[in-house]
Amino acid sequence: MTAPGTLGRLYGIGLGPGDPELLTLKALRLIQAAPVVSYFAKEGRRGNARTIVDQYMTGAAIEVPLYYPMTTEHAFDSPVYVSVLAAFYEGAAASLSAQLDAGRDVALLAEGDPLFYGSFMHLYERLRERYPVTLVPGVTGMTGCWSVAGEPMAWGDDTLSVLPGTLPHAALVEKLRTTDAAVIMKLGRNFAKVRDAVDAAGLLLRAIYVERGTMPDELVMPLSEKTDGKAPYFSLILIPGQGRRP
């Protein structure tokens, strides 16, 4: 039993890009031992994180889903979007605090790696000063995607840039023109703009589109052939480097 007054420990568990077999042994051990397992999801859905660990759950843990508010009608940098998301993260932090204050460890699941473009970081910043935290790194989505694409990304002295598709078109073009290799994430509604930027930077024929990499329904294709203007959340663009090699 937990000693009275003892705080629970927050575990940030990286799950990898989607294939359940890409969890680390440490992640699996901690998930199965945790008295509380928490994860992000859209309202009414189990969420990708919970789906990844489905076969490993024993049924003994308390589950605390954290349901995102609906924000698709607002731009990501609008005051309304920022306000709604901030309130959501504050509420989510309070939910986990209730468990941690009761002395229960919480495994908070994070797709990919906990500290790389993920929602986990917003709760981590709110809780890290109040509770002990252990971080478990995970395979990032981009490494999973370039593995299924089978393309070496950085050679010799190549620089690799990781760019969010939310950047303005001009900024994307400039950054693409000054790097040797690139990964472009956060496509979704930004896909058409990003594809145009890749083309404007003269890189369209080198670019690879990957959708839901390492998952059962993964799709890999040349970006030049992806012309429908649509991309889901779990997608990215790879631009392999061409640098020094023996």
Secondary structure, DSSP 8 states (H G I E B T S, - for coil): ---TT----EEEEE-BSS-GGGS-HHHHHHHHH-SEEEEEEETTS--HHHHHTGGG--S-SEEEEEEE---TTS-TTSHHHHHHHHHHHHHHHHHHHHHHHTT--EEEEESB-TTSS-THHHHHHHHTTTS-EEEE----HHHHHHHHHT-----TT--EEEEETTS-HHHHHHHHHT-SEEEEE--GGGHHHHHHHHHHTT-GGG-EEEESTTSTT-EEEEGGG--SS---SSEEEEE-------
